[in-house]
């Protein structure tokens, strides 16, 4: 009989940082043991951008199978995920404090019927286990272990969803002419200021420059919903100001640093020349 493959489940990798919500930074790995298990049960894995399909052969072992009959066998398939993006932890919320000693664990065995493979709406510290608690050896520590219980309650669509990190945004005025601006301010499109007054920061070489720090943390995004402007002669509540830079750049996810005398390490530095 010819093989005919149908979908057992579709696993989606999502991240709120990206405009399309798709996380294309995870590779699925199948161990030798998992490969034998899949071959012995007529299962096939088909990756796509931002996830993979787990397929089953309808015509396997001389019989015709349905999705329900395959799931009635109640197999458990364990896969691992490898991270391909070195900046992932810069734009992701709720990351492990000790990356080298931690591993994500995703499964459909302990969650609700929503298809989520983690405890909350987004991946969090609740989905992290210590490497020492994992009952198997890895030549190279994977990013995550993914355990799928192929039981009748397996959802047709499963999801691993990460949330974007929130940081304080710090605009640093680097050019000499920007340092000379009178009553400079960072404003939004409506003329409001969410950054307050400038403060002085010291750069390497003891260079003093002006900077503006957001009053609250703002979520990082590939396409932020709000654009900020640099203005001079600014007074709160007045429209008599001059826009110097109409669209300031958004944070560079590779530039997260500490700010002196601030109460958070989640700082996105944005240098303006």
Secondary structure as GFF3:
##gff-version 3
##sequence-region A 1 273
A	DSSP	beta_strand	5	15	.	.	.	ID=ss1
A	DSSP	beta_strand	26	29	.	.	.	ID=ss2
A	DSSP	alpha_helix	32	40	.	.	.	ID=ss3
A	DSSP	beta_strand	43	48	.	.	.	ID=ss4
A	DSSP	beta_strand	51	57	.	.	.	ID=ss5
A	DSSP	beta_strand	59	60	.	.	.	ID=ss6
A	DSSP	beta_strand	63	64	.	.	.	ID=ss7
A	DSSP	alpha_helix	67	71	.	.	.	ID=ss8
A	DSSP	beta_strand	75	83	.	.	.	ID=ss9
A	DSSP	three_ten_helix	88	90	.	.	.	ID=ss10
A	DSSP	three_ten_helix	99	101	.	.	.	ID=ss11
A	DSSP	beta_strand	102	107	.	.	.	ID=ss12
A	DSSP	three_ten_helix	125	127	.	.	.	ID=ss13
A	DSSP	beta_strand	128	130	.	.	.	ID=ss14
A	DSSP	three_ten_helix	131	133	.	.	.	ID=ss15
A	DSSP	beta_strand	144	150	.	.	.	ID=ss16
A	DSSP	beta_strand	157	162	.	.	.	ID=ss17
A	DSSP	beta_strand	166	173	.	.	.	ID=ss18
A	DSSP	alpha_helix	176	179	.	.	.	ID=ss19
A	DSSP	beta_strand	185	187	.	.	.	ID=ss20
A	DSSP	beta_strand	199	203	.	.	.	ID=ss21
A	DSSP	beta_strand	207	213	.	.	.	ID=ss22
A	DSSP	beta_strand	218	219	.	.	.	ID=ss23
A	DSSP	beta_strand	229	232	.	.	.	ID=ss24
A	DSSP	beta_strand	242	245	.	.	.	ID=ss25
A	DSSP	beta_strand	256	257	.	.	.	ID=ss26
A	DSSP	beta_strand	267	272	.	.	.	ID=ss27
###
